[in-house]
């Protein structure tokens, strides 16, 4: 059985999180790293946008004025609000390098969705893969549309994901709202405060609304079990080292679309 790495939950700035994931991706490409599942959060809260997505300067400034950061992901997709959510990244090789992922993008999405489904099933949440919508690229908010990379709970989106392939290695990002306001992203993108707390109620499902609230260590365990079962591998829990954080820090500024903190890699772990 293959031994892969699980990096347990920690919180960093948006730019730091993107730099860490790309660092892990490049290490696997070069042969110095391993297939890795990482769980994390954003401090301060952040809006991440897809690699080719455009947000107008006024929207970016409005988000920054609200105290959030804005970063560009190396993966595709639309804007995601990282506030009261759980983010994962999963990095592994495809079949062209003798790895576990299919070379088909759609097939690889299904493989990872299977890991997510099993992870959530282990804490009592039954989900299913969503269906693609043609209007997706015309929407700014990731959670206003569905692709074949997303998970639904009783018809509503509970997880959104986006993928990058580089030299036979796959990096997939995904976000699962835990207890996020239904109207927070609308307010940030449109600049208009919603009058009703119920406005936008159909946007997403919060995980902690459909199951008991869990600690981050419990979520680490659920994802470890789910991905081990889905991929037939075993994970070793190995936190990020001081050296890895320092190496990633050198590239963090490339991802930010808002003023970064003085020390973007000073994060919190749980």
One Martini backbone bead per residue (centre of mass of N, CA, C, O) as a GRO file, in nm:
protein
  270
    1UNK     BB    1   0.096   0.037   0.023
    2UNK     BB    2   0.069   0.357  -0.012
    3UNK     BB    3   0.246   0.654   0.109
    4UNK     BB    4   0.101   0.940   0.225
    5UNK     BB    5   0.024   1.288   0.283
    6UNK     BB    6  -0.089   1.464   0.582
    7UNK     BB    7  -0.195   1.795   0.632
    8UNK     BB    8  -0.299   1.953   0.882
    9UNK     BB    9  -0.470   2.188   1.011
   10UNK     BB   10  -0.436   2.536   0.902
   11UNK     BB   11  -0.360   2.893   0.928
   12UNK     BB   12  -0.351   3.134   0.658
   13UNK     BB   13  -0.293   3.318   0.422
   14UNK     BB   14  -0.378   3.327   0.101
   15UNK     BB   15  -0.092   3.348  -0.022
   16UNK     BB   16   0.028   3.118   0.143
   17UNK     BB   17  -0.157   2.889   0.051
   18UNK     BB   18  -0.080   2.902  -0.249
   19UNK     BB   19   0.228   2.864  -0.211
   20UNK     BB   20   0.219   2.589  -0.074
   21UNK     BB   21   0.077   2.430  -0.300
   22UNK     BB   22   0.289   2.488  -0.519
   23UNK     BB   23   0.526   2.368  -0.369
   24UNK     BB   24   0.410   2.077  -0.357
   25UNK     BB   25   0.382   2.044  -0.660
   26UNK     BB   26   0.684   2.088  -0.741
   27UNK     BB   27   0.798   1.859  -0.567
   28UNK     BB   28   0.654   1.631  -0.721
   29UNK     BB   29   0.768   1.690  -1.000
   30UNK     BB   30   1.081   1.660  -0.899
   31UNK     BB   31   1.072   1.412  -0.665
   32UNK     BB   32   1.071   1.547  -0.349
   33UNK     BB   33   0.778   1.452  -0.315
   34UNK     BB   34   0.437   1.389  -0.225
   35UNK     BB   35   0.145   1.285  -0.194
   36UNK     BB   36  -0.121   1.531  -0.101
   37UNK     BB   37  -0.315   1.623   0.188
   38UNK     BB   38  -0.479   1.941   0.260
   39UNK     BB   39  -0.583   2.133   0.546
   40UNK     BB   40  -0.756   2.464   0.559
   41UNK     BB   41  -0.727   2.814   0.638
   42UNK     BB   42  -0.819   3.173   0.665
   43UNK     BB   43  -0.585   3.443   0.776
   44UNK     BB   44  -0.766   3.622   0.677
   45UNK     BB   45  -1.020   3.648   0.514
   46UNK     BB   46  -1.097   3.523   0.170
   47UNK     BB   47  -1.074   3.582  -0.180
   48UNK     BB   48  -1.079   3.351  -0.440
   49UNK     BB   49  -0.955   3.328  -0.773
   50UNK     BB   50  -0.926   3.233  -1.073
   51UNK     BB   51  -0.680   3.228  -1.301
   52UNK     BB   52  -0.894   3.368  -1.540
   53UNK     BB   53  -1.024   3.566  -1.358
   54UNK     BB   54  -1.227   3.867  -1.332
   55UNK     BB   55  -1.192   4.161  -1.131
   56UNK     BB   56  -1.277   4.453  -1.046
   57UNK     BB   57  -1.128   4.702  -0.868
   58UNK     BB   58  -1.377   4.775  -0.695
   59UNK     BB   59  -1.423   4.494  -0.576
   60UNK     BB   60  -1.147   4.454  -0.449
   61UNK     BB   61  -1.162   4.704  -0.266
   62UNK     BB   62  -1.417   4.624  -0.111
   63UNK     BB   63  -1.301   4.368   0.015
   64UNK     BB   64  -1.063   4.507   0.159
   65UNK     BB   65  -1.241   4.710   0.327
   66UNK     BB   66  -1.367   4.449   0.486
   67UNK     BB   67  -1.084   4.277   0.565
   68UNK     BB   68  -0.996   4.130   0.311
   69UNK     BB   69  -0.856   3.913   0.093
   70UNK     BB   70  -0.699   3.878  -0.240
   71UNK     BB   71  -0.667   3.590  -0.458
   72UNK     BB   72  -0.487   3.385  -0.688
   73UNK     BB   73  -0.525   3.095  -0.826
   74UNK     BB   74  -0.382   2.819  -0.998
   75UNK     BB   75  -0.660   2.754  -1.037
   76UNK     BB   76  -0.963   2.751  -1.138
   77UNK     BB   77  -1.257   2.914  -1.165
   78UNK     BB   78  -1.426   3.079  -0.915
   79UNK     BB   79  -1.529   3.255  -0.663
   80UNK     BB   80  -1.417   3.232  -0.313
   81UNK     BB   81  -1.524   3.212   0.022
   82UNK     BB   82  -1.297   3.229   0.310
   83UNK     BB   83  -1.546   3.172   0.546
   84UNK     BB   84  -1.631   2.938   0.733
   85UNK     BB   85  -1.429   2.713   0.612
   86UNK     BB   86  -1.309   2.428   0.421
   87UNK     BB   87  -0.992   2.354   0.289
   88UNK     BB   88  -0.858   2.177   0.008
   89UNK     BB   89  -0.571   1.981  -0.101
   90UNK     BB   90  -0.476   1.779  -0.394
   91UNK     BB   91  -0.174   1.581  -0.467
   92UNK     BB   92  -0.105   1.404  -0.780
   93UNK     BB   93  -0.043   1.162  -1.003
   94UNK     BB   94  -0.061   1.046  -1.315
   95UNK     BB   95  -0.039   0.794  -1.552
   96UNK     BB   96   0.211   0.927  -1.702
   97UNK     BB   97   0.370   0.873  -1.398
   98UNK     BB   98   0.229   0.623  -1.246
   99UNK     BB   99  -0.033   0.714  -1.129
  100UNK     BB  100  -0.373   0.743  -1.007
  101UNK     BB  101  -0.459   0.934  -1.217
  102UNK     BB  102  -0.637   1.029  -1.461
  103UNK     BB  103  -0.604   1.198  -1.768
  104UNK     BB  104  -0.882   1.270  -1.724
  105UNK     BB  105  -1.041   1.527  -1.586
  106UNK     BB  106  -1.318   1.405  -1.520
  107UNK     BB  107  -1.210   1.145  -1.384
  108UNK     BB  108  -1.049   1.290  -1.158
  109UNK     BB  109  -1.285   1.428  -1.027
  110UNK     BB  110  -1.432   1.165  -0.949
  111UNK     BB  111  -1.214   1.055  -0.765
  112UNK     BB  112  -1.221   1.289  -0.559
  113UNK     BB  113  -1.522   1.282  -0.498
  114UNK     BB  114  -1.509   1.006  -0.364
  115UNK     BB  115  -1.338   1.103  -0.124
  116UNK     BB  116  -1.543   1.314  -0.024
  117UNK     BB  117  -1.787   1.132   0.015
  118UNK     BB  118  -1.651   0.946   0.227
  119UNK     BB  119  -1.578   1.163   0.432
  120UNK     BB  120  -1.873   1.263   0.485
  121UNK     BB  121  -1.997   0.986   0.550
  122UNK     BB  122  -1.829   0.947   0.822
  123UNK     BB  123  -2.029   1.206   0.938
  124UNK     BB  124  -2.332   1.166   0.803
  125UNK     BB  125  -2.296   1.272   0.488
  126UNK     BB  126  -2.491   1.273   0.197
  127UNK     BB  127  -2.357   1.275  -0.131
  128UNK     BB  128  -2.326   1.429  -0.467
  129UNK     BB  129  -2.274   1.474  -0.788
  130UNK     BB  130  -2.278   1.714  -1.003
  131UNK     BB  131  -2.381   1.931  -1.270
  132UNK     BB  132  -2.329   2.091  -1.545
  133UNK     BB  133  -2.323   2.444  -1.637
  134UNK     BB  134  -2.319   2.672  -1.897
  135UNK     BB  135  -2.319   2.949  -1.705
  136UNK     BB  136  -2.062   2.947  -1.527
  137UNK     BB  137  -1.860   3.165  -1.671
  138UNK     BB  138  -2.076   3.414  -1.602
  139UNK     BB  139  -1.997   3.371  -1.303
  140UNK     BB  140  -1.843   3.477  -1.004
  141UNK     BB  141  -1.972   3.256  -0.819
  142UNK     BB  142  -1.915   2.935  -0.741
  143UNK     BB  143  -2.204   2.889  -0.567
  144UNK     BB  144  -2.394   2.955  -0.844
  145UNK     BB  145  -2.267   2.682  -0.952
  146UNK     BB  146  -2.222   2.376  -1.146
  147UNK     BB  147  -2.008   2.095  -1.151
  148UNK     BB  148  -1.841   1.783  -1.182
  149UNK     BB  149  -1.666   1.882  -0.906
  150UNK     BB  150  -1.923   1.879  -0.733
  151UNK     BB  151  -2.124   1.888  -0.436
  152UNK     BB  152  -2.429   1.751  -0.309
  153UNK     BB  153  -2.713   1.834  -0.085
  154UNK     BB  154  -3.016   1.793  -0.167
  155UNK     BB  155  -2.945   1.995  -0.435
  156UNK     BB  156  -2.707   2.138  -0.278
  157UNK     BB  157  -2.422   2.304  -0.237
  158UNK     BB  158  -2.112   2.182  -0.048
  159UNK     BB  159  -1.888   2.164  -0.292
  160UNK     BB  160  -1.602   2.325  -0.437
  161UNK     BB  161  -1.395   2.289  -0.742
  162UNK     BB  162  -1.044   2.292  -0.867
  163UNK     BB  163  -0.803   2.252  -1.145
  164UNK     BB  164  -0.457   2.134  -1.198
  165UNK     BB  165  -0.210   2.080  -1.463
  166UNK     BB  166   0.144   1.959  -1.427
  167UNK     BB  167   0.345   1.738  -1.554
  168UNK     BB  168   0.146   1.498  -1.440
  169UNK     BB  169   0.015   1.689  -1.217
  170UNK     BB  170  -0.233   1.722  -0.959
  171UNK     BB  171  -0.437   2.006  -0.858
  172UNK     BB  172  -0.683   2.035  -0.595
  173UNK     BB  173  -0.940   2.253  -0.508
  174UNK     BB  174  -1.150   2.310  -0.203
  175UNK     BB  175  -1.483   2.400  -0.067
  176UNK     BB  176  -1.641   2.395   0.270
  177UNK     BB  177  -1.899   2.500   0.425
  178UNK     BB  178  -1.977   2.537   0.770
  179UNK     BB  179  -2.088   2.866   0.870
  180UNK     BB  180  -2.193   3.043   0.626
  181UNK     BB  181  -2.314   3.305   0.501
  182UNK     BB  182  -2.545   3.345   0.242
  183UNK     BB  183  -2.471   3.680   0.190
  184UNK     BB  184  -2.164   3.757   0.191
  185UNK     BB  185  -2.081   3.739  -0.113
  186UNK     BB  186  -2.289   3.931  -0.229
  187UNK     BB  187  -2.194   4.183  -0.078
  188UNK     BB  188  -1.903   4.185  -0.193
  189UNK     BB  189  -1.970   4.181  -0.509
  190UNK     BB  190  -2.216   4.413  -0.505
  191UNK     BB  191  -2.227   4.630  -0.255
  192UNK     BB  192  -2.495   4.512  -0.110
  193UNK     BB  193  -2.692   4.504   0.155
  194UNK     BB  194  -2.879   4.277   0.288
  195UNK     BB  195  -3.186   4.290   0.443
  196UNK     BB  196  -3.203   3.979   0.455
  197UNK     BB  197  -3.097   3.685   0.608
  198UNK     BB  198  -3.237   3.498   0.367
  199UNK     BB  199  -3.077   3.597   0.150
  200UNK     BB  200  -2.944   3.344  -0.041
  201UNK     BB  201  -3.036   3.053   0.081
  202UNK     BB  202  -2.954   2.874  -0.197
  203UNK     BB  203  -2.642   2.871  -0.235
  204UNK     BB  204  -2.582   2.673   0.025
  205UNK     BB  205  -2.431   2.427   0.233
  206UNK     BB  206  -2.382   2.365   0.565
  207UNK     BB  207  -2.225   2.130   0.741
  208UNK     BB  208  -2.327   2.232   1.044
  209UNK     BB  209  -2.641   2.188   0.953
  210UNK     BB  210  -2.618   1.848   0.886
  211UNK     BB  211  -2.417   1.836   1.131
  212UNK     BB  212  -2.218   1.813   1.369
  213UNK     BB  213  -1.990   1.979   1.520
  214UNK     BB  214  -1.643   1.989   1.440
  215UNK     BB  215  -1.331   1.940   1.467
  216UNK     BB  216  -1.039   1.958   1.297
  217UNK     BB  217  -0.936   1.677   1.382
  218UNK     BB  218  -1.191   1.529   1.285
  219UNK     BB  219  -1.166   1.615   0.989
  220UNK     BB  220  -0.896   1.492   0.936
  221UNK     BB  221  -0.995   1.199   0.990
  222UNK     BB  222  -1.216   1.186   0.773
  223UNK     BB  223  -1.029   1.240   0.527
  224UNK     BB  224  -0.834   1.015   0.569
  225UNK     BB  225  -1.035   0.783   0.541
  226UNK     BB  226  -1.169   0.856   0.268
  227UNK     BB  227  -0.903   0.856   0.090
  228UNK     BB  228  -0.804   0.577   0.160
  229UNK     BB  229  -1.054   0.427   0.052
  230UNK     BB  230  -1.059   0.546  -0.243
  231UNK     BB  231  -0.723   0.487  -0.307
  232UNK     BB  232  -0.560   0.268  -0.146
  233UNK     BB  233  -0.418   0.420   0.099
  234UNK     BB  234  -0.170   0.576   0.317
  235UNK     BB  235  -0.145   0.811   0.580
  236UNK     BB  236   0.086   1.056   0.684
  237UNK     BB  237   0.127   1.272   0.949
  238UNK     BB  238   0.265   1.593   0.820
  239UNK     BB  239   0.362   1.874   0.897
  240UNK     BB  240   0.470   2.169   0.842
  241UNK     BB  241   0.767   2.309   0.799
  242UNK     BB  242   0.979   2.564   0.838
  243UNK     BB  243   1.115   2.528   0.562
  244UNK     BB  244   0.861   2.520   0.384
  245UNK     BB  245   0.754   2.798   0.464
  246UNK     BB  246   1.001   2.961   0.371
  247UNK     BB  247   0.995   2.874   0.069
  248UNK     BB  248   0.706   2.979   0.011
  249UNK     BB  249   0.732   3.283   0.092
  250UNK     BB  250   0.891   3.380  -0.168
  251UNK     BB  251   0.592   3.342  -0.343
  252UNK     BB  252   0.332   3.479  -0.220
  253UNK     BB  253   0.301   3.760  -0.376
  254UNK     BB  254   0.194   3.642  -0.656
  255UNK     BB  255  -0.122   3.595  -0.538
  256UNK     BB  256  -0.184   3.885  -0.473
  257UNK     BB  257  -0.465   4.151  -0.476
  258UNK     BB  258  -0.364   4.240  -0.190
  259UNK     BB  259  -0.242   4.350   0.088
  260UNK     BB  260  -0.003   4.210   0.259
  261UNK     BB  261   0.136   4.083   0.509
  262UNK     BB  262   0.437   4.094   0.656
  263UNK     BB  263   0.373   3.774   0.761
  264UNK     BB  264   0.212   3.534   0.575
  265UNK     BB  265   0.326   3.258   0.751
  266UNK     BB  266   0.172   3.332   1.017
  267UNK     BB  267   0.012   3.079   1.165
  268UNK     BB  268  -0.252   2.851   1.254
  269UNK     BB  269  -0.313   2.578   1.467
  270UNK     BB  270  -0.530   2.279   1.578
   0.00000   0.00000   0.00000
